[in-house]
Amino acid sequence: MAERGLDTCVMEVSSHALAQHRVDGVVYDVSLFTNLSQDHLDFHDDMDDYFAAKASLFTPERSRRGLVCVDDAWGRRLLEEAGVPVESIGHADDAAWHVGADGDDPAGFRLIGPAGVDLHLRSSLPGDFNVTNTAMAAATLVLAGEDPVRAGQAVLADPHVPGRMERVELDEVPSGDQPLAVVDYAHTPDAIAAALRALRPTTAGTLVCVTGAGGDRDRDKRHAMGAAAAEVADLVVVTDDNPRSEDPAAVRAAVLEGVESVRAGGREVRVVEVGDRRRAIREAVAAVATEGGSATVAVVGKGHESGQEVGGVVHPFDDRDELREALRRALGVVAP
């Protein structure tokens, strides 16, 4: 980046990178904290240890200042414990940067911040969490010295982030005649729930979720992932993610237990187990192809990844390519 003359960098810093001292040589101008949910407990001892790793970013050795979303208890805690100056952002009335409804634009939101900042914004991606992400991006630009009006204009651009609520559609078929097909990287219980809740309001028909869990990773979240999908979707197709060295059937069984726990609680949700991820995606699309644009198929877990690791071997596999092919087959663009 230095060789190319770049003077600005935005990057994601994982808890692994912080715990393993991989970013010790960097001091960030502004660090952001969005939220904390169960993940990576195969690496961290518990949620407190996971939080401590994240919180280490908000120390003088690693940051100059911070912006912390206080919409959950972890954010509130970080606001109190941060070792650098931080400002709060969120839907709470006492947040320094307040995210609220926009009476002039029902599809947008309003960001009110210090020094008279008042921006009318929209998120290009669905869901409340993307509203928060968009607001944090705008606020960070202002904190970094950008003019608020220019910052607001910048975040209104459609980002088209690969594998993050990325729509897959066929150009040769009218949008109304094909299900809304989305690929997302959601691979935690909270992320799956957030993605599906974002899609639920715009889905008049069946909402299908194709999901699985990674092998050799946090086993405790698998049950919760299945439950999260079953709490919102009408049909859950449980399949393989990246089994790695584990028995794929055992990983699927843990996810299925979560789905069944929701069904046992009385919610009517259909479930199908299809180990082969390619076939799972095709069956998911075929199940709702006749519903056209009223149905939604969300393939979650792998997002932008272009491979699937099974038994130590990475096979070429892209959910977006497979979803596009499934649409072609189900809608008769190619022979099944």
ZISUL-V430287 format. One record per residue. RES is the residue in one letter. PHI is phi in radians with two decimals (* if undefined). NEAR is the number of other C-alpha atoms within 12 Angstrom. D_FIRST is the distance of its C-alpha to the first C-alpha in Angstrom with 1 decimal. Layout:
RES & PHI & NEAR & D_FIRST
RES & PHI & NEAR & D_FIRST
This chain:
M & * & 9 & 0.0
A & -1.13 & 8 & 3.8
E & -1.15 & 6 & 5.4
R & -1.58 & 7 & 5.1
G & 1.38 & 8 & 6.4
L & -1.34 & 9 & 5.5
D & -2.05 & 9 & 8.1
T & -2.39 & 14 & 9.1
C & -2.44 & 16 & 8.6
V & -2.01 & 17 & 11.8
M & -2.51 & 14 & 12.5
E & -1.59 & 18 & 15.9
V & -2.07 & 27 & 17.2
S & -1.41 & 25 & 20.3
S & -1.13 & 28 & 23.4
H & -1.10 & 25 & 23.0
A & -1.07 & 21 & 19.7
L & -1.21 & 28 & 21.5
A & -1.17 & 23 & 24.7
Q & -1.68 & 16 & 23.2
H & 1.06 & 18 & 21.1
R & -1.43 & 15 & 17.8
V & -2.13 & 22 & 16.1
D & -1.10 & 19 & 18.3
G & -1.50 & 12 & 15.7
V & -2.06 & 22 & 14.3
V & -2.05 & 22 & 16.4
Y & -1.45 & 28 & 15.8
D & -1.18 & 29 & 17.1
V & -2.44 & 36 & 18.9
S & -1.98 & 41 & 19.7
L & -2.03 & 43 & 21.7
F & -2.17 & 42 & 24.7
T & -1.58 & 34 & 26.2
N & -2.95 & 32 & 28.9
L & -2.47 & 33 & 30.0
S & -2.44 & 30 & 32.1
Q & -1.09 & 31 & 33.3
D & -2.97 & 35 & 30.8
H & 1.06 & 28 & 29.7
L & -1.39 & 24 & 33.1
D & -1.38 & 20 & 33.1
F & -1.86 & 22 & 30.6
H & -1.57 & 23 & 31.7
D & -1.14 & 17 & 35.4
D & -2.86 & 18 & 36.0
M & -1.13 & 21 & 34.6
D & -1.14 & 19 & 35.0
D & -1.18 & 23 & 32.8
Y & -1.08 & 28 & 30.2
F & -1.09 & 35 & 30.4
A & -1.05 & 25 & 30.1
A & -1.12 & 28 & 26.8
K & -1.11 & 37 & 25.4
A & -1.13 & 41 & 27.1
S & -1.14 & 34 & 25.4
L & -1.21 & 43 & 22.2
F & -1.70 & 37 & 24.4
T & -2.26 & 29 & 25.2
P & -1.01 & 23 & 24.3
E & -1.22 & 21 & 22.4
R & -2.22 & 28 & 19.8
S & -2.59 & 27 & 20.1
R & -1.68 & 24 & 21.4
R & -2.77 & 29 & 23.2
G & -2.48 & 38 & 23.7
L & -2.23 & 44 & 25.0
V & -2.12 & 46 & 27.5
C & -1.33 & 42 & 29.4
V & -1.88 & 34 & 33.0
D & -1.43 & 29 & 34.5
D & -2.35 & 21 & 35.2
A & -1.14 & 18 & 36.7
W & -1.13 & 27 & 33.5
G & -1.14 & 33 & 31.8
R & -1.06 & 29 & 34.9
R & -1.15 & 23 & 34.9
L & -1.13 & 37 & 31.3
L & -1.02 & 32 & 32.2
E & -1.43 & 19 & 34.9
E & -1.76 & 22 & 33.2
A & -1.02 & 33 & 29.7
G & -1.67 & 21 & 29.1
V & -2.26 & 28 & 27.1
P & -1.06 & 24 & 28.2
V & -2.30 & 36 & 27.9
E & -2.06 & 34 & 29.1
S & -1.64 & 39 & 30.8
I & -2.52 & 42 & 30.4
G & 2.72 & 39 & 32.5
H & -1.46 & 27 & 35.8
A & -1.13 & 21 & 37.9
D & -1.09 & 17 & 39.9
D & -1.58 & 18 & 38.9
A & -1.23 & 26 & 35.1
A & -1.08 & 27 & 33.6
W & -1.93 & 38 & 31.6
H & -1.70 & 35 & 34.2
V & -1.80 & 40 & 33.6
G & -2.52 & 31 & 36.8
A & -1.22 & 22 & 38.6
D & -1.99 & 19 & 38.5
G & -1.09 & 12 & 42.1
D & -1.47 & 14 & 41.1
D & -2.55 & 14 & 39.0
P & -1.02 & 13 & 40.2
A & -1.55 & 20 & 37.1
G & -1.98 & 28 & 34.7
F & -2.58 & 31 & 34.4
R & -2.12 & 33 & 34.3
L & -2.04 & 40 & 32.0
I & -1.96 & 34 & 33.8
G & -2.27 & 30 & 32.0
P & -1.07 & 19 & 32.7
A & 1.02 & 13 & 33.5
G & 1.38 & 14 & 34.9
V & -1.17 & 25 & 32.0
D & -2.57 & 26 & 33.6
L & -1.99 & 36 & 31.5
H & -1.79 & 33 & 33.0
L & -2.20 & 40 & 30.4
R & -2.43 & 36 & 30.4
S & -1.72 & 33 & 28.5
S & -1.29 & 29 & 27.6
L & -2.01 & 31 & 28.3
P & -1.31 & 30 & 31.7
G & 1.81 & 28 & 32.8
D & -1.07 & 31 & 33.1
F & -1.16 & 30 & 30.1
N & -1.34 & 29 & 27.9
V & -1.08 & 36 & 29.7
T & -1.08 & 39 & 28.6
N & -1.06 & 31 & 25.0
T & -1.13 & 40 & 25.0
A & -1.08 & 46 & 26.8
M & -1.17 & 44 & 24.4
A & -1.11 & 39 & 21.4
A & -1.13 & 42 & 23.4
A & -1.09 & 47 & 24.6
T & -1.13 & 36 & 21.1
L & -1.05 & 28 & 20.0
V & -1.16 & 32 & 23.2
L & -1.10 & 29 & 22.8
A & -1.43 & 24 & 19.4
G & 1.87 & 15 & 21.3
E & -1.33 & 18 & 21.3
D & -1.12 & 20 & 24.7
P & -0.95 & 30 & 26.5
V & -1.13 & 22 & 27.6
R & -1.13 & 19 & 24.1
A & -1.11 & 29 & 22.9
G & -1.07 & 31 & 25.9
Q & -1.16 & 22 & 25.3
A & -1.13 & 26 & 21.7
V & -1.39 & 30 & 22.8
L & -1.38 & 25 & 25.6
A & -1.23 & 19 & 23.5
D & -1.25 & 16 & 24.1
P & -1.35 & 18 & 21.0
H & 0.86 & 18 & 22.2
V & -1.35 & 17 & 20.4
P & -1.00 & 22 & 21.2
G & 1.33 & 30 & 23.9
R & -2.01 & 33 & 24.4
M & 0.84 & 38 & 27.8
E & -1.51 & 35 & 27.0
R & -1.41 & 33 & 30.1
V & -2.06 & 36 & 31.3
E & -2.55 & 32 & 34.0
L & -1.69 & 28 & 35.9
D & -1.19 & 14 & 35.9
E & -1.49 & 16 & 39.4
V & -2.16 & 20 & 41.0
P & -0.96 & 14 & 41.6
S & -0.97 & 22 & 39.6
G & -1.20 & 20 & 43.0
D & -1.72 & 26 & 44.2
Q & -2.23 & 37 & 41.4
P & -1.06 & 42 & 40.4
L & -1.18 & 40 & 37.3
A & -2.03 & 48 & 35.1
V & -2.29 & 45 & 32.0
V & -2.00 & 43 & 29.6
D & -2.44 & 42 & 28.1
Y & -1.41 & 34 & 26.4
A & -0.91 & 37 & 29.1
H & -2.44 & 41 & 30.2
T & -2.27 & 38 & 31.9
P & -0.97 & 37 & 35.3
D & -1.14 & 28 & 34.0
A & -1.17 & 34 & 31.2
I & -1.12 & 46 & 33.8
A & -1.06 & 33 & 36.3
A & -1.13 & 32 & 33.9
A & -1.12 & 42 & 32.8
L & -1.22 & 44 & 36.5
R & -1.16 & 28 & 37.7
A & -1.19 & 28 & 35.3
L & -1.54 & 36 & 36.8
R & -1.03 & 29 & 40.4
P & -1.10 & 20 & 41.3
T & -1.72 & 19 & 40.5
T & -1.91 & 27 & 42.2
A & -1.36 & 17 & 45.9
G & -1.76 & 25 & 46.6
T & -1.44 & 36 & 45.4
L & -1.86 & 44 & 42.1
V & -1.88 & 48 & 41.1
C & -2.12 & 54 & 38.6
V & -1.74 & 57 & 37.5
T & -2.58 & 59 & 36.2
G & -2.77 & 54 & 36.2
A & -2.45 & 49 & 34.7
G & -1.31 & 40 & 32.6
G & -1.39 & 32 & 34.4
D & 1.03 & 26 & 33.8
R & -2.31 & 24 & 32.4
D & -0.81 & 26 & 34.1
R & -1.37 & 28 & 37.6
D & -1.20 & 26 & 38.9
K & -1.55 & 32 & 37.0
R & -1.14 & 41 & 38.3
H & -1.02 & 32 & 41.6
A & -1.15 & 34 & 40.0
M & -1.13 & 49 & 37.7
G & -1.10 & 49 & 40.7
A & -1.14 & 37 & 42.6
A & -1.08 & 40 & 39.8
A & -1.15 & 53 & 39.8
A & -1.23 & 43 & 43.6
E & -1.21 & 37 & 43.9
V & -2.08 & 36 & 42.4
A & -1.31 & 42 & 42.5
D & -1.61 & 35 & 45.8
L & -2.39 & 38 & 44.9
V & -1.97 & 48 & 42.7
V & -1.84 & 43 & 41.9
V & -1.57 & 49 & 41.0
T & -2.45 & 41 & 39.1
D & -1.48 & 43 & 36.8
D & -1.76 & 48 & 33.2
N & -2.00 & 39 & 31.7
P & -1.09 & 33 & 34.9
R & 0.96 & 23 & 33.3
S & -1.60 & 20 & 36.2
E & -1.45 & 22 & 38.4
D & -1.22 & 22 & 41.4
P & -1.01 & 30 & 40.2
A & -1.11 & 25 & 43.6
A & -1.19 & 25 & 43.5
V & -1.14 & 37 & 40.2
R & -1.07 & 38 & 41.6
A & -1.06 & 27 & 44.8
A & -1.17 & 32 & 43.1
V & -1.17 & 44 & 41.4
L & -1.09 & 37 & 44.8
E & -1.04 & 29 & 46.5
G & -1.14 & 33 & 44.4
V & -1.08 & 42 & 45.4
E & -1.14 & 31 & 49.0
S & -1.12 & 25 & 49.1
V & -1.28 & 29 & 48.3
R & -1.09 & 26 & 50.9
A & -1.15 & 15 & 53.4
G & -1.40 & 14 & 52.9
G & 1.94 & 13 & 54.2
R & -1.36 & 20 & 51.2
E & -1.48 & 19 & 51.8
V & -2.47 & 29 & 48.8
R & -1.44 & 29 & 48.9
V & -2.47 & 37 & 47.0
V & -2.34 & 32 & 46.5
E & -1.86 & 34 & 45.1
V & -2.37 & 27 & 43.5
G & -1.06 & 30 & 41.6
D & -1.20 & 28 & 40.1
R & -1.14 & 39 & 37.1
R & -1.09 & 30 & 37.4
R & -1.17 & 26 & 41.1
A & -1.08 & 35 & 40.4
I & -1.13 & 46 & 38.2
R & -1.16 & 35 & 40.8
E & -1.20 & 36 & 43.7
A & -1.11 & 43 & 41.9
V & -1.21 & 45 & 41.5
A & -1.07 & 31 & 45.0
A & -1.13 & 33 & 46.5
V & -2.20 & 34 & 45.6
A & -1.02 & 32 & 45.3
T & -1.27 & 22 & 48.6
E & -1.42 & 26 & 47.4
G & 1.06 & 30 & 44.9
G & -1.24 & 26 & 42.7
S & -1.41 & 26 & 44.5
A & -1.80 & 36 & 43.0
T & -2.35 & 48 & 39.5
V & -2.06 & 54 & 38.0
A & -1.93 & 53 & 35.1
V & -1.80 & 56 & 33.5
V & -2.04 & 50 & 31.7
G & 2.10 & 41 & 30.0
K & -1.85 & 39 & 27.5
G & 0.95 & 36 & 25.7
H & -1.39 & 27 & 22.7
E & -1.05 & 25 & 23.6
S & -1.96 & 19 & 24.6
G & -2.62 & 24 & 26.9
Q & -2.24 & 30 & 29.8
E & -1.62 & 26 & 30.6
V & -2.30 & 25 & 34.3
G & 1.03 & 16 & 36.0
G & 1.48 & 16 & 32.9
V & -2.04 & 14 & 32.1
V & -1.65 & 18 & 29.3
H & -1.71 & 18 & 30.8
P & -1.02 & 16 & 29.1
F & -2.88 & 25 & 29.6
D & -2.27 & 32 & 28.1
D & -0.97 & 43 & 30.0
R & -1.18 & 38 & 29.1
D & -1.14 & 30 & 30.5
E & -1.18 & 32 & 33.5
L & -1.19 & 41 & 34.3
R & -1.11 & 35 & 34.2
E & -1.15 & 29 & 36.6
A & -1.10 & 38 & 38.8
L & -1.11 & 42 & 39.1
R & -1.04 & 28 & 40.1
R & -1.17 & 24 & 42.8
A & -1.18 & 30 & 44.1
L & -1.71 & 30 & 44.4
G & 1.34 & 19 & 45.9
V & -1.28 & 17 & 43.2
V & -2.30 & 14 & 43.6
A & -1.18 & 11 & 46.4
P & -1.18 & 15 & 46.2
